[in-house]
């Protein structure tokens, strides 16, 4: 039995995702609009795996509709970049970040009013920059 548990633990550890450059997501509630915007941006950025075809100057805009519990109801590309892989990577990042539990700190009606239908723009502007 102990061997089985150890093998399971090793198997699960080998499936772990690569480390993100962002701090771990805490899902801590935000209470003000500005901090909620930053929390949502960080949650999505943590999950954005830009394809190798991404280039500076590209941009995709994705329309997002959230439910009352800030779960993802729908999303669609409204302004494509011209690169399907890039556009899909943006949609995948949003889907992976949802639900946006951080928004639950806002007063429910106001949070839903502000975030239920919104657009996200994705730009790989940091590509090719040197530190």
C-alpha positions as CSV (number, residue, x, y, z in Angstrom):
1,X,0.0,0.0,0.0
2,X,2.8,2.4,0.9
3,X,4.5,1.7,-2.5
4,X,1.3,2.5,-4.3
5,X,1.0,5.9,-2.5
6,X,4.6,6.7,-3.3
7,X,4.2,5.8,-6.9
8,X,1.1,8.0,-7.1
9,X,2.9,10.9,-5.5
10,X,5.8,10.6,-7.9
11,X,3.4,10.4,-10.9
12,X,1.5,13.5,-9.7
13,X,4.8,15.4,-9.1
14,X,6.0,14.6,-12.6
15,X,2.7,16.1,-14.0
16,X,3.2,19.5,-12.3
17,X,3.0,22.5,-14.6
18,X,6.1,24.6,-15.2
19,X,6.7,27.4,-12.7
20,X,5.1,30.7,-13.5
21,X,7.0,34.0,-13.3
22,X,4.1,35.4,-11.3
23,X,3.5,34.8,-7.6
24,X,1.0,32.0,-6.9
25,X,-2.6,32.8,-7.4
26,X,-4.3,33.3,-4.0
27,X,-7.8,34.0,-5.2
28,X,-7.9,36.6,-2.4
29,X,-10.9,38.9,-2.9
30,X,-10.3,42.4,-4.2
31,X,-12.6,45.2,-3.1
32,X,-11.8,48.1,-5.4
33,X,-12.1,48.3,-9.2
34,X,-8.4,49.0,-9.9
35,X,-7.1,46.1,-7.7
36,X,-9.7,43.8,-9.3
37,X,-8.5,44.7,-12.8
38,X,-4.9,43.9,-11.7
39,X,-5.9,40.6,-10.1
40,X,-7.8,39.5,-13.3
41,X,-4.9,40.6,-15.5
42,X,-2.4,38.6,-13.4
43,X,-4.6,35.5,-13.3
44,X,-4.9,35.6,-17.1
45,X,-1.2,36.4,-17.6
46,X,-0.2,33.4,-15.5
47,X,-2.0,31.1,-17.9
48,X,-0.9,32.7,-21.2
49,X,1.3,30.4,-23.1
50,X,2.3,32.5,-26.1
51,X,3.0,30.5,-29.2
52,X,6.4,30.7,-30.9
53,X,4.8,32.5,-33.8
54,X,4.0,35.5,-31.6
55,X,5.7,38.7,-32.6
56,X,5.8,42.3,-31.3
57,X,3.1,44.4,-32.8
58,X,0.5,41.6,-32.8
59,X,-2.7,42.2,-31.0
60,X,-5.9,40.2,-30.4
61,X,-9.1,41.4,-28.7
62,X,-11.3,38.8,-27.0
63,X,-14.8,39.6,-25.8
64,X,-15.6,37.8,-22.5
65,X,-19.0,37.2,-20.8
66,X,-18.9,36.1,-17.2
67,X,-21.8,34.7,-15.1
68,X,-22.9,35.9,-11.6
69,X,-20.2,33.7,-10.0
70,X,-17.6,35.1,-12.4
71,X,-17.4,31.9,-14.3
72,X,-16.7,32.0,-18.0
73,X,-19.9,31.8,-20.0
74,X,-18.7,32.8,-23.4
75,X,-15.7,34.3,-25.3
76,X,-15.0,35.1,-28.8
77,X,-12.3,36.9,-30.8
78,X,-13.6,40.3,-31.9
79,X,-10.4,41.7,-33.4
80,X,-8.1,38.9,-34.6
81,X,-4.4,39.2,-34.9
82,X,-4.2,37.4,-38.2
83,X,-2.4,34.5,-36.4
84,X,-4.8,31.7,-35.3
85,X,-2.4,30.2,-32.8
86,X,-1.9,33.5,-31.1
87,X,-5.6,34.2,-31.0
88,X,-6.3,30.7,-29.6
89,X,-3.6,31.1,-26.9
90,X,-5.4,34.2,-25.6
91,X,-8.7,32.4,-25.4
92,X,-7.0,29.4,-23.7
93,X,-5.4,31.8,-21.1
94,X,-8.8,33.3,-20.2
95,X,-10.5,29.8,-20.0
96,X,-7.7,28.5,-17.7
97,X,-7.9,31.6,-15.4
98,X,-11.7,31.4,-15.0
99,X,-13.6,31.5,-12.7
100,X,-12.3,34.8,-11.4
101,X,-12.9,34.3,-7.7
102,X,-11.0,37.4,-6.8
103,X,-14.0,39.5,-8.0
104,X,-16.2,38.1,-5.2
105,X,-14.8,40.7,-2.9
106,X,-16.7,43.4,-4.8
107,X,-20.3,44.2,-4.0
108,X,-22.1,41.7,-6.2
109,X,-24.2,43.9,-8.4
110,X,-21.3,46.4,-9.0
111,X,-18.8,43.6,-9.7
112,X,-21.2,41.9,-12.1
113,X,-22.0,45.3,-13.8
114,X,-18.3,46.1,-14.2
115,X,-16.9,42.7,-15.3
116,X,-19.8,40.6,-16.7
117,X,-19.1,41.8,-20.3
118,X,-15.6,43.0,-21.1
119,X,-12.9,42.9,-23.7
120,X,-9.3,41.8,-23.2
121,X,-6.4,42.8,-25.4
122,X,-3.4,40.6,-25.7
123,X,-0.1,42.0,-27.0
124,X,3.3,40.3,-26.8
125,X,5.1,43.6,-26.5
126,X,7.9,42.2,-24.3
127,X,9.2,39.8,-27.0
128,X,12.7,40.5,-28.1
129,X,13.5,43.0,-25.4
130,X,16.7,42.7,-23.6
131,X,17.0,43.1,-19.8
